[in-house]
Every structure is written in C-alpha cells, then in structure tokens.
C-alpha cells in the first residue's frame, strides 16, 4: 500500500497532450456565487455576479490564464436525477 499526502494528480501523459491554444472543455464545481462589490467604475458590469469555481482537473487549465489573454465561456447544464 502507498500513502501519499499532498501529492497532486499527474500533470499529463502522452495520451492527454494538448497545445495551450486548443479549446478545451473543463467541468467545474460551483463553490460560491455573490453580487459584485461596488466600485468606482459604475457603468461596467452593473448586473455582474462573482462566481467561485473549483476545477478538479486543474491540469486542463491553460498556462498563463491569469494574463487575461483568454476568453472563458460558461455553459450551464442541469444535472439530471441529482439527489440533494
């Protein structure tokens, strides 16, 4: 038996290799949703909401996502037969 504490999943294997500029679909879990904070920029995103997501397969997130050079699209799919 092997017990490892603090190890992350394998970054990728040869069969999962992809280029950073290829579109990829990633499933995420909703952690929190709230209204945006008031700012001095009153005209922008007046009806905006802040969503906190957890991406279990973090290796699918492109490197440099924080640069702002990526567009992110959200698609909401209702889970059928989900138990609460």
C-alpha angles and dihedrals in degrees: 000000000000121000116189124179120201098006117141127217118274110282094229141317130222091267093053098047116135137165118251092238094057115102112246133190114226128185116220138183121232112239102170142353125194142156116271119263118254113262139178088254093083097169100053123084094349091169095035123139129200115230123190113205134187115214107200092192095053092166088073092065109098119246112256095027089141090064091080092235092119132078114219122204123196122209117188116209120183112233108236120220091008116164118218 
